[in-house]
Amino acid sequence: MDSLIEFWAIVVDVWSNAAFGASFGRIVIGVGAFALFLVVRHLFARFVIGWLKRLAAKTTTEIDDRTIDALDKPLRFVPIVFGFFIATEVLELQGSIDLIAGKITRSLVTLTLFWGVVSLVEPLSFLLGRLKDLFSQTMVSWFVKAIKILFMFIGVAAILDLWGIKIGPILAGLGLFGLAGALAAQDLLKNLLSGVLVLAERRFQVGDWIRVDGVVEGTVETIGFRSTAVRQFDKALVQVPNAALADNAVINFSKMTHRRIYWKIGVVYGTTVDQLRYIRDEIEAYILNGDDFAKPPEVSTFVRIDSFGDSSIDIMLYCFTKTTVWGEWLAAKERLAYRVKEIVGEAKSEFAFPSTSLYVESYPSDQPEAFRPPAGSGLKTGAAIVESAGSTVDASGDGDGS
């Protein structure tokens, strides 16, 4: 009987003071309350946030839609924070445990608030639209990222301060570490500064077609803090250090106002002056009257008899198309080639091709030269050789006859 009474006393003591100074019943209720808010979280996201999104979709502006989308995850986290607070209140914690629970609650609230602010930076970046007139789009994007990092740093500092951790000594230590790291990472800092210079000078932007001789040629996809991603025309992605783009000449084909056509057209030397004049005038008229080509004085346009080549009379064709799109430029150049071929045919002339003329003053005679052996060599003359050969043949014939 005494054992049962003692066991019951233990049960009552555990029920009244199970853990952290809270009774077993309060722990069950607290955990149940937290679990309930986890369920409420899904309902909150489904109905409240969904209602806000539908409401924002009815407006004519997009800023409210982007704002609700950005705040989606922070808002989903609010019921968890509130559930944790209710659970700690139900437990009625005491002493140091209550202080720790309070700091955790404050940290979660701080995290949620700064999370929401950081998420709002991106949709509210339209307020920086005027900076695009002074800086490039990529520079504004970098500025937005810097604002996000700043708020993240402030949020971390606020949470650390809640736990009694001073940020000043940490910054001082990071300053010394940063100095040592700067000495060891000079290339990284060089590329970072080079990226800033590239953006400040507006050498190129995302989507531009660039070429750096000996480095890369392709379309810019992203401009990062250290390197720039360039998609080559074979679809390979190349990460180019920003220093290579800052220290070398960058050709930005996307900034072209027109695309050039520069040809040397060679016709045969049998072409007369009238034929040359007709070919030149017709080609020039096609360019000046065609819709594919830009006109003087906007651009320079030349169709001239240029030089006398080794096997042709060369006509220089120098003009610019209105379009800078490569495919359209190829089509315009093809049409020009068709017309040039027609004009040369209309002039009764021909295109020249590389050839070489060989002039021979005289040909050797058909008779072979007589062979004269040196004197005293013991050899017979040509006539003697012939006679000897004849007598040999005759002797051979006599032998056969006998």
Helices and strands as residue ranges (DSSP letters): H 2-16, H 24-43, I 44-49, H 50-57, H 63-70, H 72-91, H 95-121, G 123-133, H 137-162, H 167-184, H 186-201, E 209-212, E 216-223, E 227-232, E 237-241, H 242-247, E 251-252, G 253-255, E 259-267, H 273-289, E 302-308, E 313-321, H 326-346, H 382-401
